[in-house]
């Protein structure tokens, strides 16, 4: 391109030179106009030939330059293409790396979100479980309360039944007493008639005594005979009945009369000897002057040990007299046989199975009391609830690990 510019500049300079030369020659008168024109045409033809030659050379040069430029452009394009590919590869690598980082970050965030969600679900599950447990406990407490209420109502009904039965029996006894009173009145009238007759006989004897003296021996004999006859008046007292111990209480049921109240006692649980039966001891003991020898038995008081809510308290007791001829304790039930009168219900009590000493089973009242001021643990004849097993006991109806019930009944 630069050579083309130089070629055009040379041609222009040649034309300008020719014009200036013709003008100068005319002024000096060296050439005529025709000569000048011919010369100028020759010059222009030479210039045109030179210009064509130069244009031909310039065209060749331009082609060479274009070929060189095209080659350089191709090389530049190849370089630029390689550079662009490199930049694209770098950008793709950077984008891939960033995409991997973003994916890892998203995975981490999802993992954290999943952990949070799991923790939230675990917290809600724990809270729901706690609420369900509280509701279950509330339901169990309600059921327990209803069961206790039902038991209390049953106990009240039993007490009412016992009172009705007792009143019925008392009415029957009163009816019997009325009949006996009528019989006594009849017997008394008969005896009174006999006494009157005897008095009349005595009066006759007194009147006869005025005729002869009477000895003290005769008087004593007559008085003795009269006393014997009076002592044989038909008066009887109902002496039938039976006694039982109400363990764990100081009072008797409504169907019985208190003989005395006291405390339970027996042999110590730490010895293999001593008595096996339990005693209801009076609170007014009496002793004589007999000396206790070295070889001896020992009597201990009794404590609740395996009884929840009453541990280490002394066990009270009451000796009761029922107006019925027979009183029994029936284990493993809360109901008396048909026709029998309920005295009280409770739970069977004995020693703990691993203890050395054995003891008898007694029916510990269902509503036990504590002897006031006795909540201290000492070596004693301990009371434990008795549990059922299925070892040789028929299961069912028996059930393992249940507190064995009991009832005291009279007939």
C-alpha positions, 0 to 999 in steps of 0.5 A: 500500500505504501508503494502504491502511494509512492508510485502515484506520487511519482506520476503526479510529480512527472505530470507537474514537472512536464507542465512546468517545463512546457510553461517555462519553455514557452516563456523562453520561446524555445518550443512552439505550441505544436512541438510542446504538445507533441512533446507533452504527449510523448512525455505523457505516453512515457509516463503512462507506460511507466505508470502501467509498468509500475502499476503492474509491478505494484499489482504484483507487489500488492498481491505479494503483500496480500499473500503475506498479509493473508499468511500473517492473518492466518497465523494470527488467526491460528494464534488467536484461535489457540489463545481463545481456545486456551482462554476458553479452556481456562474459563471452562476449567474455572467454571468446572471448579466453581461448579464443583465448589458450588455443588460441594457447598450445596451438598454441605448445606443440604447435609446441614439442612438434613441434620437440622431436619433430623434433629428437629424431627428427633426433638418433635418425636421426643416431645411427642413421646413425652406428651404421649407418656404424660397422657398415658400416665394421666390415663393410668392415674385416672384408671388407678383413681377409678379403680381405687374409687371402685374399691372404696365403693365396694368397701363401702357396700361391703360395710353397708352389707355387713352393717345390714347383716349385723343389724339383721342378726342383732334383730334376730338376737333381739327377737330371741332375747324377747322370747327368752325374756318371755320364758324368763317371765313365765319361769319367774312367775312359776318360781315366785309361786314356788317361793310364795309357797315356801314362804308360807311353809316357813311362816307355818314353821315360824308359827310352830316355833312358838310352841318349841325352840328351833336350832340354828342348824335347822334354820340353816338347813331350811335357808340352805334349801331355799338358797339352792332353790333360788340359785336354780332359777332358769336364768342363762347367759349366751356364751357362744362366740369366737375370737380373731386378731385384726393385724395392723389395726387397733379397732375391731370391725362393726360385727365384733367387740374389742377385747383388747388392742396392742402390738404384734410380736414374735421371734426375730427374723435373724434366728432359726429358733424361737416360736413360729407363730405371731402374737397380739401382745397387750399394752398392759403386761404383767410379770412375776419374779421368775429369773430368766436363765441363760438358755432362753427364747426372746420375744421381739416386737413386729415392724412393717418392713416389706410394706410400701409406705409403712417401712420400719413402723411397729405393727398394731393389732386388736383381739376381737370377739365375734358373736359367731361360733366360728371365725376363719381366715381364707387366703387368696380371696376377698370374698367370704363363703356363702352365708358367712359374715365378712369381718375384714379383708387384707393381704397375706403377710409373712417373713422375707423368703431369704430370712433364717426364721420361719413364721406363720402367715397372717391376714394383714388388714388392707387399711393398716395403721402405724403405731405412733412414734415407732418409725425406727428400724430395729431387729424385729419380727418383720412383716412382708407382703406374700407374693404368688408364684407358679411353682406347683400353684395352678396358673391360671387361676393364680398369677405370678408376682401378685400380692396374695389377698385374704379375708376373715369371715365368721359364721 
